[in-house]
Amino acid sequence: EELIGRCCLPDGGCDLLDEEECLEAQDGLQWTAGEPCGGDGDDDIDDACLELLAACCLTDGSCEMRSEASCLTDGGTWAEGMTCADMPCGPAPIPTMSEWLLLLLAAVTAGAGVLVLRRS
């Protein structure tokens, strides 16, 4: 007989599953043997599972409640213990070039210009 337990899902939901189904098939965040889901009965949200989620500021400036691993995988900044209401993510930063990259770009452009002029 397989042991069933609380499986915290990436959206903060909870389902009763065996460990393998939870962690591998459902991408569960945490599995606790023999523990029931602690939702209020109106939904599948579990307070213990919600504690695994926090505000994640994504590269496009948006905020989503995510696990740390999910947030970092997508290049976001994870703020443990914070909600999106608490976290001003703001717009994505405008990419800039370092001085060295600008010098390299100028050298490549100048070299290409010299080649074009020599062929003329």
MOPAC internal coordinates of N, CA, C and O (Angstrom, degrees):
PM7 1SCF
backbone

  N    0.0000 0     0.00 0     0.00 0    0    0    0
  C    1.4492 1     0.00 0     0.00 0    1    0    0
  C    1.5196 1   109.15 1     0.00 0    2    1    0
  O    1.2310 1   120.94 1   -48.83 1    3    2    1
  N    1.3447 1   115.81 1   131.17 1    3    2    1
  C    1.4569 1   120.45 1  -179.61 1    5    3    2
  C    1.5178 1   110.86 1   -80.38 1    6    5    3
  O    1.2310 1   120.74 1   -38.53 1    7    6    5
  N    1.3037 1   116.20 1   141.47 1    7    6    5
  C    1.4566 1   122.00 1   179.19 1    9    7    6
  C    1.5259 1   109.06 1   -80.50 1   10    9    7
  O    1.2310 1   120.47 1   -51.10 1   11   10    9
  N    1.3098 1   116.70 1   128.90 1   11   10    9
  C    1.4600 1   122.93 1   179.87 1   13   11   10
  C    1.5248 1   108.59 1  -102.86 1   14   13   11
  O    1.2310 1   120.84 1   -33.56 1   15   14   13
  N    1.3227 1   115.99 1   146.44 1   15   14   13
  C    1.4574 1   120.11 1   178.40 1   17   15   14
  C    1.5070 1   111.74 1  -154.89 1   18   17   15
  O    1.2310 1   121.56 1    -0.93 1   19   18   17
  N    1.3333 1   114.61 1   179.07 1   19   18   17
  C    1.4687 1   121.24 1   178.93 1   21   19   18
  C    1.5217 1   109.52 1   -73.02 1   22   21   19
  O    1.2310 1   121.18 1   -54.19 1   23   22   21
  N    1.3273 1   115.36 1   125.81 1   23   22   21
  C    1.4584 1   121.73 1   177.34 1   25   23   22
  C    1.5240 1   107.87 1  -114.32 1   26   25   23
  O    1.2310 1   120.88 1   -65.00 1   27   26   25
  N    1.3274 1   115.93 1   115.00 1   27   26   25
  C    1.4643 1   120.69 1   177.54 1   29   27   26
  C    1.5238 1   108.33 1   -84.82 1   30   29   27
  O    1.2310 1   121.14 1   -59.43 1   31   30   29
  N    1.3192 1   115.43 1   120.57 1   31   30   29
  C    1.4572 1   122.45 1  -176.77 1   33   31   30
  C    1.5290 1   110.98 1   -90.60 1   34   33   31
  O    1.2310 1   119.84 1   -19.65 1   35   34   33
  N    1.3349 1   117.92 1   160.35 1   35   34   33
  C    1.4672 1   121.09 1  -175.94 1   37   35   34
  C    1.5273 1   115.55 1   -57.99 1   38   37   35
  O    1.2310 1   119.59 1   158.12 1   39   38   37
  N    1.3383 1   118.39 1   -21.88 1   39   38   37
  C    1.4697 1   120.69 1  -179.76 1   41   39   38
  C    1.5275 1   112.33 1   -93.96 1   42   41   39
  O    1.2310 1   119.64 1  -172.20 1   43   42   41
  N    1.3350 1   118.29 1     7.80 1   43   42   41
  C    1.4566 1   122.09 1  -178.36 1   45   43   42
  C    1.5092 1   112.68 1    90.56 1   46   45   43
  O    1.2310 1   120.77 1   175.66 1   47   46   45
  N    1.3300 1   116.14 1    -4.34 1   47   46   45
  C    1.4521 1   120.92 1   177.95 1   49   47   46
  C    1.5181 1   111.42 1   -74.25 1   50   49   47
  O    1.2310 1   121.30 1    -8.12 1   51   50   49
  N    1.3210 1   115.12 1   171.88 1   51   50   49
  C    1.4511 1   120.92 1  -177.91 1   53   51   50
  C    1.5171 1   109.06 1  -137.85 1   54   53   51
  O    1.2310 1   120.95 1   -36.95 1   55   54   53
  N    1.3255 1   115.79 1   143.05 1   55   54   53
  C    1.4560 1   121.17 1   176.39 1   57   55   54
  C    1.5210 1   107.66 1  -144.26 1   58   57   55
  O    1.2310 1   120.43 1   -30.54 1   59   58   57
  N    1.3305 1   116.79 1   149.46 1   59   58   57
  C    1.4565 1   120.48 1   177.22 1   61   59   58
  C    1.5259 1   108.28 1   -90.38 1   62   61   59
  O    1.2310 1   120.79 1   -66.32 1   63   62   61
  N    1.3360 1   116.10 1   113.68 1   63   62   61
  C    1.4621 1   122.48 1  -174.83 1   65   63   62
  C    1.5239 1   109.77 1  -142.12 1   66   65   63
  O    1.2310 1   121.06 1   -13.73 1   67   66   65
  N    1.3369 1   115.58 1   166.27 1   67   66   65
  C    1.4579 1   118.02 1   170.26 1   69   67   66
  C    1.5282 1   107.66 1   -79.88 1   70   69   67
  O    1.2310 1   119.99 1   -15.12 1   71   70   69
  N    1.3189 1   117.62 1   164.88 1   71   70   69
  C    1.4565 1   122.19 1  -172.54 1   73   71   70
  C    1.5258 1   112.68 1   -59.35 1   74   73   71
  O    1.2310 1   120.05 1   134.51 1   75   74   73
  N    1.3329 1   117.51 1   -45.49 1   75   74   73
  C    1.4609 1   120.70 1  -177.85 1   77   75   74
  C    1.5297 1   111.46 1   -63.23 1   78   77   75
  O    1.2310 1   120.50 1   134.04 1   79   78   77
  N    1.3289 1   116.64 1   -45.96 1   79   78   77
  C    1.4682 1   120.76 1   179.58 1   81   79   78
  C    1.5289 1   110.35 1   -61.23 1   82   81   79
  O    1.2310 1   120.60 1   139.59 1   83   82   81
  N    1.3275 1   116.46 1   -40.41 1   83   82   81
  C    1.4553 1   121.04 1  -178.96 1   85   83   82
  C    1.5232 1   111.90 1   -65.33 1   86   85   83
  O    1.2310 1   120.24 1   123.25 1   87   86   85
  N    1.3102 1   117.14 1   -56.75 1   87   86   85
  C    1.4616 1   121.30 1  -170.30 1   89   87   86
  C    1.5186 1   113.91 1   -79.71 1   90   89   87
  O    1.2310 1   120.02 1   149.74 1   91   90   89
  N    1.3284 1   117.57 1   -30.26 1   91   90   89
  C    1.4640 1   119.39 1  -176.71 1   93   91   90
  C    1.5194 1   112.15 1   -99.06 1   94   93   91
  O    1.2310 1   119.75 1   125.80 1   95   94   93
  N    1.3107 1   118.08 1   -54.20 1   95   94   93
  C    1.4673 1   120.88 1  -174.28 1   97   95   94
  C    1.5241 1   112.36 1   -76.92 1   98   97   95
  O    1.2310 1   119.79 1   144.43 1   99   98   97
  N    1.3262 1   118.01 1   -35.57 1   99   98   97
  C    1.4671 1   121.17 1  -175.17 1  101   99   98
  C    1.5357 1   113.36 1  -102.67 1  102  101   99
  O    1.2310 1   119.48 1  -178.90 1  103  102  101
  N    1.3482 1   118.59 1     1.10 1  103  102  101
  C    1.4662 1   122.45 1  -175.82 1  105  103  102
  C    1.5237 1   111.77 1    53.47 1  106  105  103
  O    1.2310 1   121.24 1  -140.08 1  107  106  105
  N    1.3395 1   115.24 1    39.92 1  107  106  105
  C    1.4600 1   120.14 1  -179.69 1  109  107  106
  C    1.5121 1   111.99 1   -60.43 1  110  109  107
  O    1.2310 1   121.02 1   -30.77 1  111  110  109
  N    1.3213 1   115.66 1   149.23 1  111  110  109
  C    1.4608 1   121.45 1   179.50 1  113  111  110
  C    1.5131 1   112.10 1   -84.60 1  114  113  111
  O    1.2310 1   121.37 1   149.13 1  115  114  113
  N    1.3510 1   114.98 1   -30.87 1  115  114  113
  C    1.4626 1   119.29 1  -177.37 1  117  115  114
  C    1.5218 1   108.51 1  -160.06 1  118  117  115
  O    1.2310 1   120.83 1   -38.82 1  119  118  117
  N    1.3177 1   116.02 1   141.18 1  119  118  117
  C    1.4615 1   121.71 1   176.85 1  121  119  118
  C    1.5148 1   108.01 1  -123.94 1  122  121  119
  O    1.2310 1   120.64 1   -49.14 1  123  122  121
  N    1.3449 1   116.39 1   130.86 1  123  122  121
  C    1.4581 1   121.11 1   179.68 1  125  123  122
  C    1.5271 1   108.74 1  -124.53 1  126  125  123
  O    1.2310 1   120.60 1   -66.20 1  127  126  125
  N    1.3260 1   116.46 1   113.80 1  127  126  125
  C    1.4627 1   122.23 1  -176.13 1  129  127  126
  C    1.5226 1   112.04 1   -58.67 1  130  129  127
  O    1.2310 1   121.02 1   -47.72 1  131  130  129
  N    1.3313 1   115.65 1   132.28 1  131  130  129
  C    1.4539 1   122.03 1   172.90 1  133  131  130
  C    1.5178 1   116.37 1    72.18 1  134  133  131
  O    1.2310 1   119.82 1   176.81 1  135  134  133
  N    1.3180 1   117.95 1    -3.19 1  135  134  133
  C    1.4702 1   121.08 1  -178.85 1  137  135  134
  C    1.5252 1   110.34 1   -86.43 1  138  137  135
  O    1.2310 1   120.04 1   -42.21 1  139  138  137
  N    1.3270 1   117.52 1   137.79 1  139  138  137
  C    1.4632 1   120.29 1   175.90 1  141  139  138
  C    1.5292 1   110.04 1   -82.03 1  142  141  139
  O    1.2310 1   120.86 1   -16.03 1  143  142  141
  N    1.3124 1   115.96 1   163.97 1  143  142  141
  C    1.4623 1   120.23 1   171.70 1  145  143  142
  C    1.5147 1   107.62 1   -73.76 1  146  145  143
  O    1.2310 1   120.44 1   -37.41 1  147  146  145
  N    1.3099 1   116.76 1   142.59 1  147  146  145
  C    1.4630 1   120.62 1  -175.66 1  149  147  146
  C    1.5091 1   114.38 1  -106.38 1  150  149  147
  O    1.2310 1   119.53 1  -151.07 1  151  150  149
  N    1.3252 1   118.51 1    28.93 1  151  150  149
  C    1.4650 1   120.79 1   178.05 1  153  151  150
  C    1.5133 1   111.43 1   -65.91 1  154  153  151
  O    1.2310 1   121.04 1   -13.24 1  155  154  153
  N    1.3240 1   115.61 1   166.76 1  155  154  153
  C    1.4616 1   119.47 1  -178.47 1  157  155  154
  C    1.5261 1   113.04 1   -85.60 1  158  157  155
  O    1.2310 1   120.06 1  -175.18 1  159  158  157
  N    1.2983 1   117.49 1     4.82 1  159  158  157
  C    1.4531 1   121.09 1   178.15 1  161  159  158
  C    1.5120 1   113.16 1    96.04 1  162  161  159
  O    1.2310 1   120.08 1   157.29 1  163  162  161
  N    1.3448 1   117.45 1   -22.71 1  163  162  161
  C    1.4549 1   120.98 1   179.39 1  165  163  162
  C    1.5270 1   112.04 1   -83.62 1  166  165  163
  O    1.2310 1   120.63 1   156.79 1  167  166  165
  N    1.3002 1   116.40 1   -23.21 1  167  166  165
  C    1.4689 1   120.60 1   179.77 1  169  167  166
  C    1.5221 1   108.45 1  -148.83 1  170  169  167
  O    1.2310 1   120.80 1     1.42 1  171  170  169
  N    1.3139 1   116.07 1  -178.58 1  171  170  169
  C    1.4542 1   120.90 1  -179.66 1  173  171  170
  C    1.5266 1   112.04 1   -97.89 1  174  173  171
  O    1.2310 1   119.90 1  -165.24 1  175  174  173
  N    1.3270 1   117.80 1    14.76 1  175  174  173
  C    1.4566 1   121.37 1  -178.93 1  177  175  174
  C    1.5320 1   108.96 1   -79.02 1  178  177  175
  O    1.2310 1   121.13 1   -43.09 1  179  178  177
  N    1.3025 1   115.44 1   136.91 1  179  178  177
  C    1.4595 1   122.70 1  -177.86 1  181  179  178
  C    1.5261 1   108.08 1  -121.18 1  182  181  179
  O    1.2310 1   120.02 1   -52.06 1  183  182  181
  N    1.3351 1   117.57 1   127.94 1  183  182  181
  C    1.4599 1   120.55 1  -178.45 1  185  183  182
  C    1.5169 1   112.40 1   -57.84 1  186  185  183
  O    1.2310 1   120.06 1   140.19 1  187  186  185
  N    1.3352 1   117.50 1   -39.81 1  187  186  185
  C    1.4644 1   120.69 1   179.05 1  189  187  186
  C    1.5265 1   110.68 1   -64.17 1  190  189  187
  O    1.2310 1   120.77 1   145.97 1  191  190  189
  N    1.3235 1   116.14 1   -34.03 1  191  190  189
  C    1.4705 1   119.85 1   178.95 1  193  191  190
  C    1.5266 1   110.85 1   -74.53 1  194  193  191
  O    1.2310 1   120.47 1   141.40 1  195  194  193
  N    1.3291 1   116.71 1   -38.60 1  195  194  193
  C    1.4615 1   119.78 1   179.35 1  197  195  194
  C    1.5268 1   111.92 1   -61.63 1  198  197  195
  O    1.2310 1   120.60 1   150.16 1  199  198  197
  N    1.3408 1   116.45 1   -29.84 1  199  198  197
  C    1.4604 1   120.03 1   179.76 1  201  199  198
  C    1.5228 1   112.48 1   -65.28 1  202  201  199
  O    1.2310 1   120.00 1   163.19 1  203  202  201
  N    1.3250 1   117.60 1   -16.81 1  203  202  201
  C    1.4678 1   121.51 1   178.49 1  205  203  202
  C    1.5292 1   111.82 1   -82.37 1  206  205  203
  O    1.2310 1   120.69 1   169.97 1  207  206  205
  N    1.3447 1   116.29 1   -10.03 1  207  206  205
  C    1.4582 1   121.25 1  -178.46 1  209  207  206
  C    1.5160 1   110.31 1  -104.29 1  210  209  207
  O    1.2310 1   120.81 1   -27.65 1  211  210  209
  N    1.3256 1   116.05 1   152.35 1  211  210  209
  C    1.4650 1   121.09 1   175.91 1  213  211  210
  C    1.5198 1   108.08 1  -153.16 1  214  213  211
  O    1.2310 1   121.17 1    -7.76 1  215  214  213
  N    1.3187 1   115.36 1   172.24 1  215  214  213
  C    1.4584 1   120.95 1   179.35 1  217  215  214
  C    1.5254 1   110.12 1   -61.71 1  218  217  215
  O    1.2310 1   121.52 1   -44.99 1  219  218  217
  N    1.3228 1   114.69 1   135.01 1  219  218  217
  C    1.4623 1   121.55 1   176.78 1  221  219  218
  C    1.5188 1   107.71 1  -127.24 1  222  221  219
  O    1.2310 1   120.55 1   -66.87 1  223  222  221
  N    1.3320 1   116.55 1   113.13 1  223  222  221
  C    1.4642 1   121.23 1   176.07 1  225  223  222
  C    1.5232 1   107.62 1   -84.86 1  226  225  223
  O    1.2310 1   121.27 1   -64.07 1  227  226  225
  N    1.3202 1   115.17 1   115.93 1  227  226  225
  C    1.4626 1   121.09 1  -178.07 1  229  227  226
  C    1.5252 1   110.64 1   -87.61 1  230  229  227
  O    1.2310 1   120.79 1   -13.81 1  231  230  229
  N    1.3179 1   116.09 1   166.19 1  231  230  229
  C    1.4648 1   120.87 1  -174.62 1  233  231  230
  C    1.5232 1   113.24 1   -64.63 1  234  233  231
  O    1.2310 1   119.52 1   160.69 1  235  234  233
  N    1.3272 1   118.53 1   -19.31 1  235  234  233
  C    1.4706 1   120.43 1   177.71 1  237  235  234
  C    1.5233 1   112.10 1   -88.41 1  238  237  235
  O    1.2310 1   119.96 1  -174.35 1  239  238  237
  N    1.3403 1   117.69 1     5.65 1  239  238  237
  C    1.4473 1   122.24 1   178.18 1  241  239  238
  C    1.5186 1   114.42 1    90.40 1  242  241  239
  O    1.2310 1   120.04 1   175.08 1  243  242  241
  N    1.3318 1   117.54 1    -4.92 1  243  242  241
  C    1.4599 1   120.57 1   179.57 1  245  243  242
  C    1.5272 1   110.54 1   -83.06 1  246  245  243
  O    1.2310 1   121.15 1   -13.49 1  247  246  245
  N    1.3224 1   115.41 1   166.51 1  247  246  245
  C    1.4603 1   121.21 1   179.39 1  249  247  246
  C    1.5193 1   109.14 1  -126.90 1  250  249  247
  O    1.2310 1   120.49 1   -44.58 1  251  250  249
  N    1.3255 1   116.67 1   135.42 1  251  250  249
  C    1.4611 1   122.91 1   175.98 1  253  251  250
  C    1.5141 1   108.47 1  -136.43 1  254  253  251
  O    1.2310 1   120.84 1   -32.29 1  255  254  253
  N    1.3248 1   116.00 1   147.71 1  255  254  253
  C    1.4597 1   120.86 1   173.83 1  257  255  254
  C    1.5199 1   107.20 1   -79.38 1  258  257  255
  O    1.2310 1   120.38 1   -62.60 1  259  258  257
  N    1.3399 1   116.87 1   117.40 1  259  258  257
  C    1.4611 1   121.92 1  -176.25 1  261  259  258
  C    1.5155 1   110.63 1  -143.28 1  262  261  259
  O    1.2310 1   121.97 1   -13.01 1  263  262  261
  N    1.3352 1   113.83 1   166.99 1  263  262  261
  C    1.4610 1   119.19 1   170.85 1  265  263  262
  C    1.5244 1   107.85 1   -75.45 1  266  265  263
  O    1.2310 1   120.45 1   -17.90 1  267  266  265
  N    1.3230 1   116.74 1   162.10 1  267  266  265
  C    1.4622 1   120.75 1   179.88 1  269  267  266
  C    1.5277 1   110.73 1   -60.25 1  270  269  267
  O    1.2310 1   120.37 1   134.30 1  271  270  269
  N    1.3368 1   116.89 1   -45.70 1  271  270  269
  C    1.4676 1   120.31 1  -177.80 1  273  271  270
  C    1.5248 1   111.47 1   -62.00 1  274  273  271
  O    1.2310 1   120.18 1   135.25 1  275  274  273
  N    1.3232 1   117.27 1   -44.75 1  275  274  273
  C    1.4602 1   121.30 1  -179.76 1  277  275  274
  C    1.5266 1   111.09 1   -62.87 1  278  277  275
  O    1.2310 1   120.69 1   138.55 1  279  278  277
  N    1.3105 1   116.28 1   -41.45 1  279  278  277
  C    1.4560 1   121.45 1  -179.47 1  281  279  278
  C    1.5303 1   111.02 1   -64.39 1  282  281  279
  O    1.2310 1   120.48 1   128.86 1  283  282  281
  N    1.3138 1   116.70 1   -51.14 1  283  282  281
  C    1.4592 1   120.80 1  -177.27 1  285  283  282
  C    1.5220 1   112.15 1   -66.30 1  286  285  283
  O    1.2310 1   119.99 1   146.13 1  287  286  285
  N    1.3367 1   117.63 1   -33.87 1  287  286  285
  C    1.4591 1   121.39 1   177.93 1  289  287  286
  C    1.5215 1   110.87 1   -60.42 1  290  289  287
  O    1.2310 1   120.52 1   143.26 1  291  290  289
  N    1.3325 1   116.61 1   -36.74 1  291  290  289
  C    1.4647 1   120.92 1  -178.97 1  293  291  290
  C    1.5258 1   113.04 1   -91.72 1  294  293  291
  O    1.2310 1   120.33 1  -166.23 1  295  294  293
  N    1.3332 1   116.97 1    13.77 1  295  294  293
  C    1.4609 1   121.19 1   175.97 1  297  295  294
  C    1.5165 1   114.63 1    78.71 1  298  297  295
  O    1.2310 1   120.32 1  -163.85 1  299  298  297
  N    1.3282 1   117.00 1    16.15 1  299  298  297
  C    1.4567 1   120.68 1  -178.43 1  301  299  298
  C    1.5197 1   112.78 1   -86.55 1  302  301  299
  O    1.2310 1   121.62 1    -5.33 1  303  302  301
  N    1.3313 1   114.50 1   174.67 1  303  302  301
  C    1.4617 1   122.28 1   175.41 1  305  303  302
  C    1.5157 1   106.84 1  -111.46 1  306  305  303
  O    1.2310 1   120.56 1   -59.80 1  307  306  305
  N    1.3358 1   116.54 1   120.20 1  307  306  305
  C    1.4628 1   122.76 1  -174.71 1  309  307  306
  C    1.5162 1   109.32 1   -95.35 1  310  309  307
  O    1.2310 1   120.15 1   -48.22 1  311  310  309
  N    1.3263 1   117.31 1   131.78 1  311  310  309
  C    1.4677 1   122.19 1  -178.70 1  313  311  310
  C    1.5194 1   109.31 1  -117.47 1  314  313  311
  O    1.2310 1   120.69 1   -88.86 1  315  314  313
  N    1.3212 1   116.28 1    91.14 1  315  314  313
  C    1.4664 1   122.22 1  -177.05 1  317  315  314
  C    1.5190 1   111.48 1   -54.43 1  318  317  315
  O    1.2310 1   121.18 1   -47.28 1  319  318  317
  N    1.3405 1   115.34 1   132.72 1  319  318  317
  C    1.4471 1   121.41 1   177.13 1  321  319  318
  C    1.5203 1   115.06 1    79.69 1  322  321  319
  O    1.2310 1   119.88 1   179.46 1  323  322  321
  N    1.3178 1   117.84 1    -0.54 1  323  322  321
  C    1.4632 1   121.87 1  -178.33 1  325  323  322
  C    1.5280 1   110.26 1  -105.36 1  326  325  323
  O    1.2310 1   120.47 1   -28.25 1  327  326  325
  N    1.3117 1   116.71 1   151.75 1  327  326  325
  C    1.4622 1   122.07 1   171.77 1  329  327  326
  C    1.5257 1   107.82 1  -105.26 1  330  329  327
  O    1.2310 1   120.63 1   -12.80 1  331  330  329
  N    1.3208 1   116.41 1   167.20 1  331  330  329
  C    1.4641 1   119.97 1   178.88 1  333  331  330
  C    1.5257 1   110.85 1   -63.24 1  334  333  331
  O    1.2310 1   120.02 1   150.46 1  335  334  333
  N    1.3321 1   117.56 1   -29.54 1  335  334  333
  C    1.4656 1   120.43 1   177.40 1  337  335  334
  C    1.5279 1   111.00 1   -65.73 1  338  337  335
  O    1.2310 1   120.31 1   151.12 1  339  338  337
  N    1.3397 1   117.02 1   -28.88 1  339  338  337
  C    1.4632 1   122.14 1  -179.33 1  341  339  338
  C    1.5279 1   112.93 1   -87.52 1  342  341  339
  O    1.2310 1   120.58 1   166.98 1  343  342  341
  N    1.3200 1   116.49 1   -13.02 1  343  342  341
  C    1.4654 1   121.16 1  -167.48 1  345  343  342
  C    1.5242 1   111.19 1  -115.18 1  346  345  343
  O    1.2310 1   119.51 1   -73.46 1  347  346  345
  N    1.3298 1   118.53 1   106.54 1  347  346  345
  C    1.4602 1   119.89 1   176.48 1  349  347  346
  C    1.5337 1   110.23 1   -81.10 1  350  349  347
  O    1.2310 1   120.60 1   -81.20 1  351  350  349
  N    1.3025 1   116.45 1    98.80 1  351  350  349
  C    1.4676 1   119.69 1  -177.25 1  353  351  350
  C    1.5203 1   112.16 1   -76.27 1  354  353  351
  O    1.2310 1   119.72 1   140.36 1  355  354  353
  N    1.3142 1   118.15 1   -39.64 1  355  354  353
  C    1.4610 1   121.15 1   178.33 1  357  355  354
  C    1.5140 1   112.67 1    72.64 1  358  357  355
  O    1.2310 1   121.16 1    -2.84 1  359  358  357
  N    1.3194 1   115.38 1   177.16 1  359  358  357
  C    1.4634 1   119.86 1  -179.18 1  361  359  358
  C    1.5244 1   111.00 1   -70.95 1  362  361  359
  O    1.2310 1   121.45 1   -20.76 1  363  362  361
  N    1.3038 1   114.83 1   159.24 1  363  362  361
  C    1.4643 1   120.27 1   178.35 1  365  363  362
  C    1.5290 1   108.81 1   -65.21 1  366  365  363
  O    1.2310 1   119.94 1   -38.07 1  367  366  365
  N    1.3295 1   117.73 1   141.93 1  367  366  365
  C    1.4615 1   119.93 1   179.73 1  369  367  366
  C    1.5259 1   111.20 1   -66.80 1  370  369  367
  O    1.2310 1   121.11 1   -31.07 1  371  370  369
  N    1.3209 1   115.48 1   148.93 1  371  370  369
  C    1.4655 1   120.29 1   177.33 1  373  371  370
  C    1.5193 1   107.41 1   -78.58 1  374  373  371
  O    1.2310 1   120.13 1   -53.49 1  375  374  373
  N    1.3325 1   117.36 1   126.51 1  375  374  373
  C    1.4701 1   119.23 1  -179.50 1  377  375  374
  C    1.5284 1   110.95 1   -63.72 1  378  377  375
  O    1.2310 1   120.75 1   -41.03 1  379  378  377
  N    1.2997 1   116.18 1   138.97 1  379  378  377
  C    1.4641 1   121.21 1   177.08 1  381  379  378
  C    1.5137 1   108.99 1  -126.09 1  382  381  379
  O    1.2310 1   121.28 1   -18.27 1  383  382  381
  N    1.3192 1   115.16 1   161.73 1  383  382  381
  C    1.4654 1   120.06 1   178.69 1  385  383  382
  C    1.5222 1   109.04 1  -105.06 1  386  385  383
  O    1.2310 1   121.43 1   -36.51 1  387  386  385
  N    1.3059 1   114.87 1   143.49 1  387  386  385
  C    1.4588 1   119.41 1   176.20 1  389  387  386
  C    1.5359 1   108.42 1   -74.10 1  390  389  387
  O    1.2310 1   120.82 1   -15.17 1  391  390  389
  N    1.3195 1   116.04 1   164.83 1  391  390  389
  C    1.4695 1   120.34 1   178.46 1  393  391  390
  C    1.5267 1   110.95 1   -59.77 1  394  393  391
  O    1.2310 1   120.37 1   140.62 1  395  394  393
  N    1.3250 1   116.90 1   -39.38 1  395  394  393
  C    1.4689 1   120.08 1  -178.96 1  397  395  394
  C    1.5248 1   111.40 1   -65.96 1  398  397  395
  O    1.2310 1   120.36 1   140.83 1  399  398  397
  N    1.3334 1   116.92 1   -39.17 1  399  398  397
  C    1.4573 1   120.11 1   178.17 1  401  399  398
  C    1.5201 1   110.69 1   -66.43 1  402  401  399
  O    1.2310 1   120.06 1   141.82 1  403  402  401
  N    1.3295 1   117.48 1   -38.18 1  403  402  401
  C    1.4657 1   120.80 1   176.82 1  405  403  402
  C    1.5286 1   110.93 1   -63.96 1  406  405  403
  O    1.2310 1   120.28 1   137.90 1  407  406  405
  N    1.3348 1   117.07 1   -42.10 1  407  406  405
  C    1.4710 1   120.17 1   177.48 1  409  407  406
  C    1.5244 1   111.04 1   -63.11 1  410  409  407
  O    1.2310 1   120.13 1   138.31 1  411  410  409
  N    1.3309 1   117.35 1   -41.69 1  411  410  409
  C    1.4590 1   121.08 1   178.80 1  413  411  410
  C    1.5234 1   110.56 1   -64.40 1  414  413  411
  O    1.2310 1   120.20 1   136.49 1  415  414  413
  N    1.3245 1   117.23 1   -43.51 1  415  414  413
  C    1.4565 1   121.83 1   178.72 1  417  415  414
  C    1.5232 1   110.72 1   -62.18 1  418  417  415
  O    1.2310 1   120.20 1   138.46 1  419  418  417
  N    1.3257 1   117.23 1   -41.54 1  419  418  417
  C    1.4701 1   121.33 1   178.35 1  421  419  418
  C    1.5264 1   110.60 1   -63.84 1  422  421  419
  O    1.2310 1   120.12 1   138.24 1  423  422  421
  N    1.3373 1   117.39 1   -41.76 1  423  422  421
  C    1.4684 1   120.86 1   179.86 1  425  423  422
  C    1.5210 1   111.30 1   -65.21 1  426  425  423
  O    1.2310 1   120.23 1   137.33 1  427  426  425
  N    1.3206 1   117.17 1   -42.67 1  427  426  425
  C    1.4679 1   120.72 1   179.38 1  429  427  426
  C    1.5208 1   110.24 1   -65.24 1  430  429  427
  O    1.2310 1   120.42 1   137.52 1  431  430  429
  N    1.3207 1   116.81 1   -42.48 1  431  430  429
  C    1.4649 1   120.99 1   179.49 1  433  431  430
  C    1.5329 1   110.53 1   -64.48 1  434  433  431
  O    1.2310 1   120.25 1   136.96 1  435  434  433
  N    1.3148 1   117.12 1   -43.04 1  435  434  433
  C    1.4713 1   120.76 1   178.32 1  437  435  434
  C    1.5200 1   110.85 1   -63.89 1  438  437  435
  O    1.2310 1   120.64 1   138.38 1  439  438  437
  N    1.3340 1   116.38 1   -41.62 1  439  438  437
  C    1.4689 1   119.79 1   178.72 1  441  439  438
  C    1.5164 1   111.59 1   -63.60 1  442  441  439
  O    1.2310 1   120.17 1   140.22 1  443  442  441
  N    1.3164 1   117.28 1   -39.78 1  443  442  441
  C    1.4645 1   120.90 1   177.89 1  445  443  442
  C    1.5175 1   110.07 1   -66.62 1  446  445  443
  O    1.2310 1   119.90 1   142.16 1  447  446  445
  N    1.3251 1   117.80 1   -37.84 1  447  446  445
  C    1.4642 1   121.73 1   178.23 1  449  447  446
  C    1.5185 1   111.59 1   -64.00 1  450  449  447
  O    1.2310 1   120.07 1   138.91 1  451  450  449
  N    1.3397 1   117.46 1   -41.09 1  451  450  449
  C    1.4645 1   122.04 1   177.95 1  453  451  450
  C    1.5287 1   110.09 1   -62.28 1  454  453  451
  O    1.2310 1   119.94 1   137.60 1  455  454  453
  N    1.3186 1   117.72 1   -42.40 1  455  454  453
  C    1.4636 1   120.99 1   178.99 1  457  455  454
  C    1.5245 1   111.76 1   -63.36 1  458  457  455
  O    1.2310 1   120.14 1   138.83 1  459  458  457
  N    1.3042 1   117.34 1   -41.17 1  459  458  457
  C    1.4595 1   121.05 1   178.97 1  461  459  458
  C    1.5203 1   110.90 1   -64.70 1  462  461  459
  O    1.2310 1   120.41 1   137.56 1  463  462  461
  N    1.3352 1   116.83 1   -42.44 1  463  462  461
  C    1.4626 1   120.50 1   179.59 1  465  463  462
  C    1.5224 1   112.37 1   -66.86 1  466  465  463
  O    1.2310 1   119.36 1   143.10 1  467  466  465
  N    1.3174 1   118.82 1   -36.90 1  467  466  465
  C    1.4705 1   122.36 1   179.90 1  469  467  466
  C    1.5322 1   110.82 1   -67.26 1  470  469  467
  O    1.2310 1   120.62 1   146.56 1  471  470  469
  N    1.3179 1   116.43 1   -33.44 1  471  470  469
  C    1.4667 1   119.79 1  -179.29 1  473  471  470
  C    1.5334 1   111.46 1   -77.46 1  474  473  471
  O    1.2310 1   119.98 1   162.48 1  475  474  473
  N    1.3081 1   117.64 1   -17.52 1  475  474  473
  C    1.4717 1   120.47 1  -177.66 1  477  475  474
  C    1.4884 1   113.06 1   -77.03 1  478  477  475
  O    1.2310 1   120.10 1   180.00 1  479  478  477

